[in-house]
């Protein structure tokens, strides 16, 4: 397992006490990301909020950051990330913000330093399309949308 160096920048010293994204266990693929808000942010039922992190990153070309929901927030509070996974491209230099959607029946509060999402850094390949008159044959063929069973 490698430790890829990635530059990270705190936008404001005002949130310098908040942790950087961090792996919570030895086997974690995702790093928890923390809310950079000064006052409680209330997300009403069936509403969204854009939650700042106070962070910018510089990923190497060939890598992306994926922003994913936290399972505990989804299960206990019905909080999801509607664009999940959100992609942060290697050439993006703006603040990382998390779109949170409250599907629950009660308002949900986001407080300073709350863990609001996970960030996974992934390597990717770029492709070049090759138009063709046919595709290779597989056992599955065109079967989709439940064709492999329940």
C-alpha positions in Angstrom: 0.0 0.0 0.0 1.4 3.4 -1.0 1.1 6.7 0.7 0.4 9.1 -2.2 1.4 12.7 -1.2 -1.5 15.1 -1.9 -1.3 18.9 -1.3 -4.1 20.2 0.9 -4.9 23.9 1.7 -7.0 25.4 4.5 -8.9 28.4 3.1 -9.2 30.1 6.5 -7.3 29.8 9.8 -10.7 30.2 11.4 -11.2 26.5 11.0 -7.6 25.5 11.7 -8.7 23.5 14.7 -10.7 21.1 12.5 -9.0 17.9 11.6 -7.9 17.3 8.0 -9.8 14.4 6.3 -8.8 11.3 8.2 -9.0 7.5 8.1 -10.8 6.4 11.2 -9.6 2.8 11.2 -6.6 0.9 9.8 -8.7 -0.7 7.0 -10.7 2.4 6.0 -10.8 3.2 2.3 -12.6 6.6 2.9 -11.4 9.5 5.0 -14.0 11.3 7.1 -14.6 14.9 6.1 -15.6 17.6 8.6 -18.1 20.5 8.4 -16.5 23.9 8.5 -19.5 25.9 9.8 -19.5 28.4 12.7 -23.2 28.3 13.5 -25.5 25.3 13.5 -26.8 24.6 9.9 -30.3 23.2 9.9 -31.3 21.0 6.9 -35.1 20.8 6.9 -36.8 17.6 5.7 -36.7 17.2 1.9 -34.2 20.1 1.6 -30.6 20.3 0.6 -27.6 22.3 2.0 -24.2 22.9 0.6 -21.8 22.3 3.5 -18.3 23.8 3.4 -15.1 22.0 4.4 -12.7 24.9 4.3 -10.4 22.7 2.2 -8.9 22.7 -1.3 -6.7 19.9 -2.7 -4.3 19.4 -5.5 -4.6 15.8 -6.8 -2.0 14.4 -9.3 -3.3 13.9 -12.8 -4.8 10.4 -13.0 -6.5 10.6 -9.6 -9.9 11.8 -8.4 -11.4 12.3 -5.0 -14.9 10.8 -4.6 -17.2 12.3 -2.0 -19.5 9.6 -0.6 -22.2 9.5 2.1 -21.5 8.2 5.6 -23.5 5.1 6.2 -24.4 6.0 9.8 -25.9 9.4 8.7 -27.9 7.6 6.0 -29.2 4.9 8.3 -30.0 6.8 11.4 -30.9 10.3 10.0 -31.8 9.6 6.3 -29.1 12.0 5.2 -27.8 11.3 1.7 -25.5 13.0 -0.8 -27.7 13.3 -3.9 -24.8 13.4 -6.4 -23.0 10.5 -4.8 -20.3 9.9 -5.5 -19.3 13.5 -6.1 -16.1 13.7 -8.2 -13.3 16.2 -7.5 -11.1 16.2 -10.6 -7.4 16.7 -10.5 -7.6 20.1 -12.1 -10.3 21.5 -9.7 -8.9 24.1 -7.2 -12.0 25.3 -5.5 -13.3 24.6 -2.0 -14.6 21.1 -1.4 -18.3 21.4 -0.4 -20.7 18.6 0.3 -24.3 18.6 -0.9 -26.4 17.0 1.8 -30.1 16.0 1.4 -32.4 15.3 4.3 -34.9 12.6 3.4 -35.9 12.3 7.1 -39.1 13.6 8.8 -37.1 15.8 11.2 -34.8 18.7 10.7 -31.1 17.7 10.8 -28.4 19.8 12.4 -24.9 20.1 11.1 -22.4 21.6 13.6 -18.9 22.7 13.5 -16.6 19.7 13.1 -19.3 17.1 12.4 -18.3 14.3 10.2 -20.4 14.9 7.1 -19.0 12.6 4.3 -16.2 10.3 3.3 -13.5 11.0 0.7 -12.0 8.2 -1.3 -9.0 8.9 -3.5 -9.0 6.8 -6.6 -6.8 6.3 -9.6 -8.4 6.3 -13.0 -7.5 5.7 -16.6 -8.6 7.9 -19.6 -9.8 6.1 -22.6 -10.0 6.5 -26.3 -13.1 5.4 -28.1 -12.8 3.0 -31.0 -16.0 2.9 -33.0 -16.9 -0.6 -34.1 -19.6 -2.4 -36.2 -19.9 -5.1 -33.5 -19.0 -6.0 -29.9 -17.7 -9.3 -28.5 -20.2 -11.9 -27.4 -20.6 -12.8 -23.7 -22.9 -15.2 -21.8 -24.8 -12.3 -20.3 -25.3 -10.5 -23.7 -27.7 -7.6 -23.4 -29.3 -8.8 -20.1 -29.6 -6.0 -17.6 -31.9 -4.5 -15.0 -32.3 -7.6 -12.9 -31.4 -10.1 -15.5 -28.9 -11.9 -13.2 -31.6 -12.6 -10.6 -32.8 -11.1 -7.3 
